[in-house]
Amino acid sequence: MKTHWKKSFDSPYLGSWEVDEKQTERTLTTKEAKGEVTNGLKENSTKNIIYFVEDFKPMIANSGNSKIIKLLSGSAYLEDWKGTKITLFVKEVRAFGETHEALRIREKTKEL
């Protein structure tokens, strides 16, 4: 198995490069969701962080992914997202003038 170049940066958050190439989608269960201060493009900005029951790094949920979790959970409140099953997939998106791979959440959960 080869190592994606982004893995060498040892990010504390789940990234598209960490989804198994052989399994293009992964269904996970949320253990907790909360707003946390992170360092990124905007220093000390608050992001929605999703923690999983399964042994995966936590994921930063952008606005689009947060909206999908809201739909899947039936609630706009982070505390109600616990136990929500979400299906992650990798999609190429245009951002910052370039094309990037990004984690996205399916609007319908795929069963395990």
PADRENDO-137929 format. One record per residue: residue in three letters; residue number from 0; x, y, z of N, C-alpha, C, CB in turn. Coordinates in nm, 3 decimals, padded with zeros to 5 digits, always signed. Glycine has a CB too. Example, Ala and Ser with C-alpha at 12.3 -4.5 7.8 and 13.67 -1.06 7.14 Angstrom:
// PADRENDO-137929
[atom ALA; 0; [+01.319; -00.569; +00.780]; [+01.230; -00.450; +00.780]; [+01.320; -00.330; +00.780]; [+01.131; -00.447; +00.905]];
[atom SER; 1; [+01.285; -00.225; +00.708]; [+01.367; -00.106; +00.714]; [+01.290; +00.003; +00.787]; [+01.408; -00.060; +00.572]];
This chain:
// PADRENDO-137929
[atom MET; 0; [+00.083; -00.117; +00.000]; [+00.000; +00.000; +00.000]; [+00.088; +00.125; +00.000]; [-00.095; -00.001; +00.121]];
[atom LYS; 1; [+00.051; +00.224; -00.077]; [+00.128; +00.347; -00.087]; [+00.077; +00.450; +00.015]; [+00.120; +00.404; -00.229]];
[atom THR; 2; [+00.162; +00.546; +00.046]; [+00.127; +00.649; +00.143]; [+00.096; +00.781; +00.072]; [+00.241; +00.669; +00.244]];
[atom HIS; 3; [-00.021; +00.835; +00.096]; [-00.060; +00.964; +00.041]; [+00.028; +01.072; +00.104]; [-00.212; +00.994; +00.065]];
[atom TRP; 4; [+00.071; +01.170; +00.027]; [+00.163; +01.271; +00.077]; [+00.107; +01.352; +00.193]; [+00.201; +01.364; -00.034]];
[atom LYS; 5; [-00.025; +01.369; +00.200]; [-00.085; +01.448; +00.308]; [-00.081; +01.375; +00.443]; [-00.228; +01.483; +00.273]];
[atom LYS; 6; [-00.064; +01.243; +00.441]; [-00.057; +01.168; +00.567]; [+00.066; +01.206; +00.648]; [-00.057; +01.019; +00.539]];
[atom SER; 7; [+00.170; +01.254; +00.582]; [+00.293; +01.288; +00.653]; [+00.278; +01.413; +00.740]; [+00.406; +01.308; +00.554]];
[atom PHE; 8; [+00.170; +01.489; +00.723]; [+00.148; +01.608; +00.804]; [+00.081; +01.575; +00.937]; [+00.064; +01.709; +00.727]];
[atom ASP; 9; [+00.033; +01.452; +00.954]; [-00.022; +01.404; +01.079]; [-00.132; +01.495; +01.135]; [+00.088; +01.390; +01.180]];
[atom SER; 10; [-00.232; +01.522; +01.053]; [-00.345; +01.605; +01.096]; [-00.427; +01.532; +01.202]; [-00.433; +01.642; +00.975]];
[atom PRO; 11; [-00.478; +01.605; +01.301]; [-00.563; +01.541; +01.401]; [-00.704; +01.514; +01.349]; [-00.571; +01.627; +01.525]];
[atom TYR; 12; [-00.736; +01.561; +01.227]; [-00.870; +01.548; +01.171]; [-00.870; +01.457; +01.049]; [-00.926; +01.685; +01.135]];
[atom LEU; 13; [-00.982; +01.392; +01.028]; [-01.001; +01.303; +00.914]; [-00.999; +01.382; +00.784]; [-01.134; +01.225; +00.927]];
[atom GLY; 14; [-00.929; +01.330; +00.685]; [-00.921; +01.395; +00.554]; [-00.954; +01.296; +00.444]; [-00.782; +01.456; +00.532]];
[atom SER; 15; [-00.980; +01.347; +00.326]; [-01.017; +01.263; +00.212]; [-00.909; +01.160; +00.181]; [-01.043; +01.350; +00.089]];
[atom TRP; 16; [-00.784; +01.194; +00.205]; [-00.671; +01.105; +00.176]; [-00.669; +00.983; +00.268]; [-00.540; +01.181; +00.189]];
[atom GLU; 17; [-00.750; +00.983; +00.374]; [-00.749; +00.872; +00.468]; [-00.861; +00.771; +00.444]; [-00.760; +00.924; +00.608]];
[atom VAL; 18; [-00.944; +00.798; +00.344]; [-01.048; +00.702; +00.308]; [-00.982; +00.596; +00.221]; [-01.168; +00.771; +00.233]];
[atom ASP; 19; [-01.005; +00.471; +00.254]; [-00.945; +00.358; +00.184]; [-00.976; +00.365; +00.035]; [-00.994; +00.224; +00.243]];
[atom GLU; 20; [-00.874; +00.357; -00.048]; [-00.892; +00.363; -00.193]; [-00.983; +00.252; -00.246]; [-00.758; +00.356; -00.262]];
[atom LYS; 21; [-00.983; +00.137; -00.180]; [-01.063; +00.023; -00.225]; [-01.210; +00.038; -00.183]; [-01.006; -00.107; -00.170]];
[atom GLN; 22; [-01.235; +00.116; -00.079]; [-01.371; +00.136; -00.032]; [-01.402; +00.284; -00.048]; [-01.389; +00.088; +00.117]];
[atom THR; 23; [-01.477; +00.318; -00.152]; [-01.498; +00.458; -00.185]; [-01.596; +00.527; -00.092]; [-01.546; +00.470; -00.326]];
[atom GLU; 24; [-01.673; +00.451; -00.016]; [-01.767; +00.509; +00.080]; [-01.750; +00.439; +00.213]; [-01.912; +00.498; +00.029]];
[atom ARG; 25; [-01.781; +00.511; +00.319]; [-01.768; +00.454; +00.454]; [-01.883; +00.508; +00.538]; [-01.629; +00.489; +00.518]];
[atom THR; 26; [-01.961; +00.418; +00.599]; [-02.069; +00.460; +00.688]; [-02.019; +00.453; +00.831]; [-02.196; +00.370; +00.668]];
[atom LEU; 27; [-02.033; +00.566; +00.902]; [-01.987; +00.579; +01.039]; [-02.101; +00.631; +01.127]; [-01.865; +00.673; +01.047]];
[atom THR; 28; [-02.086; +00.614; +01.257]; [-02.186; +00.659; +01.353]; [-02.129; +00.772; +01.436]; [-02.232; +00.542; +01.443]];
[atom THR; 29; [-02.202; +00.882; +01.447]; [-02.153; +00.994; +01.526]; [-02.164; +00.963; +01.674]; [-02.231; +01.123; +01.493]];
[atom LYS; 30; [-02.056; +00.990; +01.747]; [-02.054; +00.973; +01.892]; [-02.083; +01.106; +01.959]; [-01.917; +00.916; +01.938]];
[atom GLU; 31; [-02.031; +01.213; +01.899]; [-02.047; +01.347; +01.955]; [-02.020; +01.450; +01.847]; [-01.953; +01.368; +02.077]];
[atom ALA; 32; [-02.087; +01.562; +01.857]; [-02.062; +01.676; +01.768]; [-02.057; +01.800; +01.854]; [-02.171; +01.688; +01.656]];
[atom LYS; 33; [-01.955; +01.882; +01.830]; [-01.947; +02.006; +01.908]; [-01.866; +02.111; +01.833]; [-01.886; +01.980; +02.046]];
[atom GLY; 34; [-01.891; +02.235; +01.867]; [-01.813; +02.344; +01.811]; [-01.684; +02.357; +01.888]; [-01.893; +02.476; +01.814]];
[atom GLU; 35; [-01.572; +02.356; +01.818]; [-01.442; +02.368; +01.882]; [-01.357; +02.468; +01.806]; [-01.371; +02.230; +01.889]];
[atom VAL; 36; [-01.267; +02.531; +01.878]; [-01.173; +02.623; +01.816]; [-01.062; +02.542; +01.750]; [-01.114; +02.724; +01.922]];
[atom THR; 37; [-01.036; +02.571; +01.624]; [-00.930; +02.502; +01.550]; [-00.836; +02.605; +01.488]; [-00.990; +02.409; +01.439]];
[atom ASN; 38; [-00.720; +02.561; +01.452]; [-00.627; +02.646; +01.376]; [-00.630; +02.598; +01.232]; [-00.481; +02.641; +01.435]];
[atom GLY; 39; [-00.650; +02.690; +01.142]; [-00.655; +02.655; +01.000]; [-00.625; +02.778; +00.919]; [-00.792; +02.596; +00.961]];
[atom LEU; 40; [-00.700; +02.796; +00.811]; [-00.680; +02.914; +00.728]; [-00.710; +03.040; +00.807]; [-00.768; +02.908; +00.603]];
[atom LYS; 41; [-00.813; +03.033; +00.892]; [-00.844; +03.144; +00.981]; [-00.802; +03.102; +01.121]; [-00.998; +03.182; +00.976]];
[atom GLU; 42; [-00.704; +03.169; +01.175]; [-00.653; +03.133; +01.308]; [-00.764; +03.135; +01.412]; [-00.540; +03.227; +01.350]];
[atom ASN; 43; [-00.766; +03.032; +01.493]; [-00.859; +03.022; +01.605]; [-01.005; +03.043; +01.565]; [-00.822; +03.122; +01.710]];
[atom SER; 44; [-01.048; +02.973; +01.461]; [-01.188; +02.980; +01.420]; [-01.261; +02.859; +01.478]; [-01.201; +02.985; +01.265]];
[atom THR; 45; [-01.392; +02.875; +01.501]; [-01.472; +02.767; +01.557]; [-01.532; +02.685; +01.443]; [-01.583; +02.821; +01.650]];
[atom LYS; 46; [-01.519; +02.554; +01.452]; [-01.570; +02.461; +01.351]; [-01.655; +02.354; +01.418]; [-01.454; +02.395; +01.271]];
[atom ASN; 47; [-01.746; +02.295; +01.343]; [-01.819; +02.178; +01.393]; [-01.728; +02.057; +01.379]; [-01.954; +02.157; +01.315]];
[atom ILE; 48; [-01.702; +01.991; +01.491]; [-01.616; +01.872; +01.491]; [-01.703; +01.752; +01.521]; [-01.500; +01.886; +01.596]];
[atom ILE; 49; [-01.693; +01.649; +01.437]; [-01.771; +01.528; +01.452]; [-01.679; +01.416; +01.499]; [-01.842; +01.489; +01.318]];
[atom TYR; 50; [-01.715; +01.354; +01.610]; [-01.641; +01.239; +01.664]; [-01.722; +01.114; +01.632]; [-01.616; +01.254; +01.819]];
[atom PHE; 51; [-01.652; +01.003; +01.608]; [-01.718; +00.881; +01.565]; [-01.707; +00.769; +01.669]; [-01.660; +00.834; +01.435]];
[atom VAL; 52; [-01.807; +00.682; +01.670]; [-01.804; +00.562; +01.753]; [-01.692; +00.471; +01.704]; [-01.942; +00.487; +01.749]];
[atom GLU; 53; [-01.681; +00.458; +01.573]; [-01.578; +00.374; +01.512]; [-01.440; +00.439; +01.532]; [-01.607; +00.352; +01.361]];
[atom ASP; 54; [-01.337; +00.361; +01.515]; [-01.200; +00.407; +01.536]; [-01.152; +00.491; +01.417]; [-01.106; +00.287; +01.559]];
[atom PHE; 55; [-01.201; +00.615; +01.412]; [-01.161; +00.709; +01.307]; [-01.128; +00.842; +01.374]; [-01.273; +00.726; +01.200]];
[atom LYS; 56; [-01.042; +00.919; +01.310]; [-01.015; +01.053; +01.358]; [-01.143; +01.136; +01.353]; [-00.903; +01.121; +01.274]];
[atom PRO; 57; [-01.153; +01.241; +01.433]; [-01.268; +01.330; +01.420]; [-01.263; +01.405; +01.288]; [-01.273; +01.429; +01.538]];
[atom MET; 58; [-01.377; +01.454; +01.244]; [-01.389; +01.521; +01.115]; [-01.440; +01.663; +01.136]; [-01.482; +01.442; +01.020]];
[atom ILE; 59; [-01.380; +01.758; +01.067]; [-01.434; +01.894; +01.064]; [-01.549; +01.892; +00.963]; [-01.322; +02.002; +01.027]];
[atom ALA; 60; [-01.667; +01.930; +01.008]; [-01.784; +01.934; +00.918]; [-01.803; +02.077; +00.871]; [-01.913; +01.881; +00.990]];
[atom ASN; 61; [-01.781; +02.099; +00.741]; [-01.804; +02.232; +00.686]; [-01.955; +02.260; +00.684]; [-01.743; +02.245; +00.543]];
[atom SER; 62; [-01.993; +02.374; +00.635]; [-02.133; +02.414; +00.633]; [-02.220; +02.315; +00.555]; [-02.146; +02.553; +00.573]];
[atom GLY; 63; [-02.173; +02.274; +00.438]; [-02.251; +02.180; +00.356]; [-02.269; +02.046; +00.425]; [-02.183; +02.158; +00.223]];
[atom ASN; 64; [-02.161; +01.991; +00.482]; [-02.170; +01.863; +00.552]; [-02.255; +01.876; +00.678]; [-02.030; +01.811; +00.587]];
[atom SER; 65; [-02.246; +01.989; +00.746]; [-02.329; +02.010; +00.866]; [-02.477; +02.013; +00.830]; [-02.289; +02.142; +00.936]];
[atom LYS; 66; [-02.511; +02.072; +00.717]; [-02.651; +02.075; +00.673]; [-02.703; +01.934; +00.645]; [-02.665; +02.162; +00.546]];
[atom ILE; 67; [-02.618; +01.849; +00.588]; [-02.659; +01.711; +00.560]; [-02.680; +01.635; +00.691]; [-02.553; +01.639; +00.471]];
[atom ILE; 68; [-02.589; +01.652; +00.788]; [-02.607; +01.585; +00.917]; [-02.734; +01.634; +00.985]; [-02.484; +01.610; +01.010]];
[atom LYS; 69; [-02.763; +01.763; +00.972]; [-02.889; +01.818; +01.026]; [-03.008; +01.745; +00.966]; [-02.899; +01.970; +00.997]];
[atom LEU; 70; [-03.006; +01.723; +00.835]; [-03.116; +01.651; +00.768]; [-03.124; +01.506; +00.816]; [-03.097; +01.655; +00.616]];
[atom LEU; 71; [-03.010; +01.439; +00.822]; [-03.007; +01.298; +00.861]; [-03.049; +01.277; +01.007]; [-02.868; +01.240; +00.839]];
[atom SER; 72; [-03.012; +01.370; +01.093]; [-03.043; +01.356; +01.236]; [-03.183; +01.407; +01.269]; [-02.941; +01.430; +01.319]];
[atom GLY; 73; [-03.235; +01.494; +01.183]; [-03.365; +01.554; +01.210]; [-03.358; +01.670; +01.307]; [-03.460; +01.451; +01.262]];
[atom SER; 74; [-03.237; +01.720; +01.332]; [-03.221; +01.828; +01.430]; [-03.110; +01.924; +01.389]; [-03.192; +01.770; +01.568]];
[atom ALA; 75; [-03.130; +02.051; +01.417]; [-03.029; +02.153; +01.392]; [-02.931; +02.165; +01.508]; [-03.096; +02.287; +01.366]];
[atom TYR; 76; [-02.954; +02.089; +01.616]; [-02.872; +02.101; +01.736]; [-02.762; +01.995; +01.740]; [-02.960; +02.091; +01.860]];
[atom LEU; 77; [-02.638; +02.040; +01.760]; [-02.522; +01.950; +01.762]; [-02.540; +01.836; +01.861]; [-02.396; +02.028; +01.796]];
[atom GLU; 78; [-02.598; +01.865; +01.976]; [-02.615; +01.763; +02.080]; [-02.707; +01.650; +02.035]; [-02.671; +01.828; +02.207]];
[atom ASP; 79; [-02.795; +01.677; +01.939]; [-02.888; +01.575; +01.888]; [-02.829; +01.490; +01.776]; [-03.013; +01.641; +01.839]];
[atom TRP; 80; [-02.708; +01.521; +01.733]; [-02.647; +01.446; +01.623]; [-02.587; +01.314; +01.668]; [-02.540; +01.529; +01.557]];
[atom LYS; 81; [-02.578; +01.292; +01.798]; [-02.522; +01.168; +01.851]; [-02.603; +01.049; +01.799]; [-02.522; +01.169; +02.006]];
[atom GLY; 82; [-02.532; +00.946; +01.752]; [-02.596; +00.824; +01.703]; [-02.640; +00.830; +01.558]; [-02.714; +00.794; +01.787]];
[atom THR; 83; [-02.620; +00.943; +01.492]; [-02.659; +00.957; +01.351]; [-02.559; +00.881; +01.263]; [-02.666; +01.106; +01.308]];
[atom LYS; 84; [-02.610; +00.798; +01.175]; [-02.524; +00.727; +01.079]; [-02.506; +00.816; +00.957]; [-02.585; +00.587; +01.039]];
[atom ILE; 85; [-02.380; +00.834; +00.917]; [-02.349; +00.914; +00.799]; [-02.260; +00.834; +00.706]; [-02.282; +01.048; +00.839]];
[atom THR; 86; [-02.279; +00.853; +00.577]; [-02.196; +00.786; +00.477]; [-02.104; +00.889; +00.413]; [-02.284; +00.716; +00.369]];
[atom LEU; 87; [-01.973; +00.871; +00.435]; [-01.872; +00.959; +00.378]; [-01.828; +00.910; +00.241]; [-01.751; +00.967; +00.472]];
[atom PHE; 88; [-01.799; +01.005; +00.154]; [-01.739; +00.973; +00.025]; [-01.646; +01.087; -00.013]; [-01.848; +00.949; -00.085]];
[atom VAL; 89; [-01.561; +01.063; -00.110]; [-01.466; +01.164; -00.156]; [-01.514; +01.221; -00.288]; [-01.323; +01.104; -00.170]];
[atom LYS; 90; [-01.511; +01.354; -00.296]; [-01.557; +01.422; -00.418]; [-01.454; +01.528; -00.455]; [-01.698; +01.486; -00.397]];
[atom GLU; 91; [-01.431; +01.544; -00.584]; [-01.343; +01.652; -00.629]; [-01.425; +01.781; -00.630]; [-01.283; +01.622; -00.771]];
[atom VAL; 92; [-01.368; +01.885; -00.567]; [-01.435; +02.015; -00.559]; [-01.339; +02.124; -00.602]; [-01.488; +02.041; -00.417]];
[atom ARG; 93; [-01.394; +02.234; -00.645]; [-01.315; +02.350; -00.683]; [-01.313; +02.447; -00.565]; [-01.372; +02.419; -00.813]];
[atom ALA; 94; [-01.194; +02.477; -00.513]; [-01.180; +02.570; -00.402]; [-01.044; +02.637; -00.407]; [-01.200; +02.498; -00.267]];
[atom PHE; 95; [-01.040; +02.762; -00.370]; [-00.915; +02.837; -00.366]; [-00.843; +02.835; -00.501]; [-00.823; +02.781; -00.257]];
[atom GLY; 96; [-00.920; +02.834; -00.610]; [-00.863; +02.838; -00.744]; [-00.805; +02.707; -00.793]; [-00.759; +02.940; -00.749]];
[atom GLU; 97; [-00.826; +02.599; -00.718]; [-00.772; +02.468; -00.757]; [-00.878; +02.360; -00.735]; [-00.644; +02.435; -00.676]];
[atom THR; 98; [-00.852; +02.243; -00.792]; [-00.938; +02.127; -00.768]; [-00.877; +02.044; -00.656]; [-00.955; +02.042; -00.899]];
[atom HIS; 99; [-00.961; +02.008; -00.558]; [-00.917; +01.931; -00.442]; [-01.012; +01.815; -00.418]; [-00.909; +02.021; -00.316]];
[atom GLU; 100; [-00.962; +01.711; -00.353]; [-01.049; +01.604; -00.305]; [-01.100; +01.646; -00.168]; [-00.975; +01.466; -00.299]];
[atom ALA; 101; [-01.231; +01.626; -00.145]; [-01.290; +01.666; -00.018]; [-01.384; +01.557; +00.033]; [-01.366; +01.799; -00.033]];
[atom LEU; 102; [-01.397; +01.548; +00.165]; [-01.493; +01.456; +00.225]; [-01.632; +01.517; +00.216]; [-01.456; +01.424; +00.373]];
[atom ARG; 103; [-01.726; +01.438; +00.173]; [-01.865; +01.481; +00.166]; [-01.951; +01.373; +00.232]; [-01.909; +01.506; +00.018]];
[atom ILE; 104; [-02.073; +01.411; +00.267]; [-02.167; +01.320; +00.331]; [-02.287; +01.301; +00.240]; [-02.211; +01.374; +00.470]];
[atom ARG; 105; [-02.325; +01.175; +00.218]; [-02.442; +01.143; +00.135]; [-02.569; +01.190; +00.205]; [-02.449; +00.991; +00.106]];
[atom GLU; 106; [-02.665; +01.234; +00.126]; [-02.793; +01.278; +00.183]; [-02.876; +01.162; +00.235]; [-02.873; +01.355; +00.080]];
[atom LYS; 107; [-02.845; +01.041; +00.188]; [-02.910; +00.921; +00.239]; [-02.800; +00.827; +00.287]; [-03.000; +00.853; +00.129]];
[atom THR; 108; [-02.818; +00.772; +00.405]; [-02.717; +00.683; +00.461]; [-02.722; +00.548; +00.394]; [-02.736; +00.667; +00.611]];
[atom LYS; 109; [-02.606; +00.495; +00.358]; [-02.598; +00.359; +00.304]; [-02.583; +00.264; +00.421]; [-02.480; +00.344; +00.202]];
[atom GLU; 110; [-02.662; +00.161; +00.422]; [-02.655; +00.063; +00.532]; [-02.527; -00.017; +00.522]; [-02.777; -00.031; +00.529]];
[atom LEU; 111; [-02.479; -00.061; +00.636]; [-02.355; -00.140; +00.643]; [-02.372; -00.275; +00.580]; [-02.310; -00.155; +00.787]];
